[in-house]
Amino acid sequence: SSNQRSISSFFTPK
Amino acid sequence: MLESRLEQADLLKKVVEAISGLVNDCNFDCNDSGIALQAMDNSHVALVSMMLKAEAFSPYRCDRNIALGINLSSLTKVLRAAQSSDILTLKAEDAPDVVNLVFESSEKDRISEYDLKLMDIDQEHLGIPETEYAASISMPSNEFQRICKDLMNISESVSIECTKEGVKFAAAGDIGTGSVTLKQHSNVDKPEQSVEIDLSEPVALSFSLKYLVNFTKATSLASKVKLSLSNEVPLLVEYELSGGNSSYLRFYLAPKIGD
């Protein structure tokens, strides 16, 4: 199976 | 204060229906340009971003920034009282405890009025970088929904591969494999049936179908959906709202890695 990335690892807090 | 009137309650009903499977509570951020919403799903895999421009309302008035912290299942309960073709007006004071919703039937001289309690939501806003995507695909929204649902019967993930030949959605699971390939084609008589592929370089990424199927709850909002992909970045799934005033409902989904 494959690993799900987290969306917050792509978009950083403003 | 906020005062915004939507010709069709249906628009808000459908937007809330489309996102309530992903998000429980969120702020509706109101300012003079319109009503915006940004929220991650509970597992921080997907992000919802909605913009309802002031032009989508008539009239629209909001002189200060107002955050309406709303529990979406409570809002769903209130919106059940609105008929799809009702005129919907949202009203709130400057530092509100409640948002006031009025549903008016133009035919029946009926006015329904609800106050929904608001909550304080300390929400982190994420900056979404402007991205030049390697591939974008515009296709009928119902076709995208169909593909996602069909492939979910095969596997929990789908690979989306876009080349100059077309876009291939493929799934591999315990019972076997399945794929759907779409080639670019234009339908002059029914432009909403066209598939347009804009490609600058080939892309191949894998995504969880559970989230994609959830996004397709927005299908009835728009006849077309646009998928934008680049290697190693989240997929953007975009539905245009209320035609031509650049209002949108966007979903971002982080890719899966490895195999």
Contacts between the chains, C-beta under 8 A, distances in Angstrom:
chain1	res1	chain2	res2	distance
A	2	B	157	6.6
A	2	B	206	6.0
A	2	B	256	4.2
A	2	B	257	6.3
A	2	B	258	4.9
A	2	B	259	5.4
A	3	B	256	6.3
A	3	B	257	5.3
A	3	B	258	5.3
A	4	B	45	5.8
A	4	B	208	6.2
A	4	B	254	6.8
A	4	B	256	5.3
A	5	B	45	7.7
A	5	B	254	4.1
A	5	B	255	5.8
A	5	B	256	6.9
A	5	B	257	6.1
A	6	B	44	4.8
A	6	B	45	6.5
A	6	B	254	6.0
A	7	B	40	6.0
A	7	B	44	5.8
A	7	B	45	5.8
A	7	B	46	6.1
A	7	B	47	5.0
A	7	B	126	7.6
A	7	B	234	6.1
A	7	B	252	6.2
A	7	B	253	7.5
A	7	B	254	4.5
A	8	B	40	7.0
A	8	B	44	5.5
A	8	B	126	6.6
A	9	B	254	7.2
A	10	B	233	6.1
A	10	B	234	5.3
A	10	B	252	8.0
A	10	B	254	6.3
A	11	B	47	6.7
A	11	B	126	3.8
A	11	B	127	6.2
A	11	B	128	5.4
A	11	B	129	7.5
A	11	B	234	7.7
A	11	B	252	7.5
A	12	B	126	6.6
A	12	B	127	5.7
A	13	B	124	5.2
A	13	B	125	6.9
A	13	B	126	6.0
A	13	B	127	7.3
A	14	B	125	4.6
A	14	B	126	6.7
A	14	B	127	4.6
